Amino acid sequence: MTEPNLTIPTELVVTFPDGLPGFEACQQFLLYSKPETLPIRCLHAVEGPRASFLAIQTDEALEGYRHQLSGPDRLRLQVEDESHLLWLAVVTVDEEGPVTANLRAPIVINVAKQLGYQIMPHQCVYPLRHPLAQAA
């Protein structure tokens, strides 16, 4: 069965010029959520290999998460106003363990430019697998 051709409005598509690690061929993603699944969101590739990632805002995963961008990351993201930045952590669901969020390498999206990168802050103190919930 083939998927129907869907037209996704360009203003809903976030461009990741470098793709995401392991999915460099995927440079266009749709970021969406449903009220019943919030605070979890989905990043879904709209080109290249099929790829979808669950994500949560970093400060919803860990209260007090400190957002810090290096000068080069500010330039890549074309930051003019930090209030336009959305900080997301990729969520991992493991059947045998806790649901975790990657706080060490957040995805940062400049929503004003619909431009995103996964960054690795210098000397990051946050864990790669921060527990969100224990599996039932």
N, C-alpha and C positions, 0 to 999 in steps of 0.2 A: 504494500500500500504506500503510495507516495503522499508526501505532505502537501497541503494546499499552498499555493503561492500567497503569501501574506505581504501586504505592504505596511512597513513599519515607518511611521513618521520620523524623519531625520532628527527632529528635536528630541526624540526619546533615545537615540543611539549615542552611546559613549564610545569615543575613539581611544584606543590604547595603542599608540604608535609602535610600541615594542611588543605588543601582545601581553600575555601573562606568562610567567615562567612555566615552561613545559607546553605551552599553547601559543607560541610566538606567531603562528599562522592566523590566529584569531585576533583581529584588531578592532572589530566592531561588536559591541555588546549592548544588549537591552537590559536595563536595570529596572526591575519591577517587584511589586509586592502585592499581597492581598491583605485586607484588614484582618482576616482570621489567622494569618501567619506572622503578622508583625510581632516582634521586631525583626524577624528573619526576612531577608530579601533574597532575590535571585538575580544573578548575573548570567545571562544566556547569550552565547555567541550567535550572531546573525550572519556570519560568514566563516568559511574555513571548516575545520573539523567540528563535529558536535561537541560542545563543551558547555557545561552549566556549573555554577558554583553557588552555594549558599553563603550568605554574608550577613553580618550584623554590625551596627555602628560600634566603633571601638569603645565609646563611653557608655554604651548600653551593656557591653560585655564586661567592662571593668570601670566602675565609677572612679572618676579622678584620672582617667587615662590622659597622659600629657601628650598633646599634639605638637610635634616638633619637625619642622622641615629644614633641610640644609639649603644653602644658597643655590646650588645647582638644581635641586629638586624644585625649588620655587620658580626658577627660570623655565624648567621643562614643563611645569604645570601652568605657566603663564599667570601666576598669582598676582592679582591686583588688590583683592579683598579677601582676607582669610575666612570671612563668613560664608564665602561661596564654596568652601571645601567640605566635602563629605568624606569622612574617614571610615573605612569598612575593614572588618577582619573576616577572613575566609573561615567558614565553619566546617568542621569535620565531624561526621557522625560515624561512630564505631559501634558495631553491634555488641562487642565485648567490653566496652569501656565507656568513659564519659563523652558527652558531646563537648567539643573543644573549639576554641577560636584562636587563630594565629594572630597574636598581638605584636609579634616581632617584626613582621613584614606586612604592614597594612596596605590596603589599596586606597589611594587617595584620588578623588575625582573633583575636578574644578567644574562644578555644575553650571557655572556661567558660560564656560567654553565647551562643555561636554567632552572633557579631556581627562584621561586617567592614566595612572602608573601604579605599579606595585613598588613600594619603596622599602629600603632597608636602612632605617635610621642608624647613624654612627653611634656605637656604644649603647645600643638598645638594651634596656633593662627588662623588657617584657618577654614573657615566655612564648615559645612557638606553639604550645598546646595549653592554653588557659582553659580549665574546666568551666563549662557553662551549666551542665546538668548531668546527672548520673542516668545511664540507660536504665529503663524499667526492667 
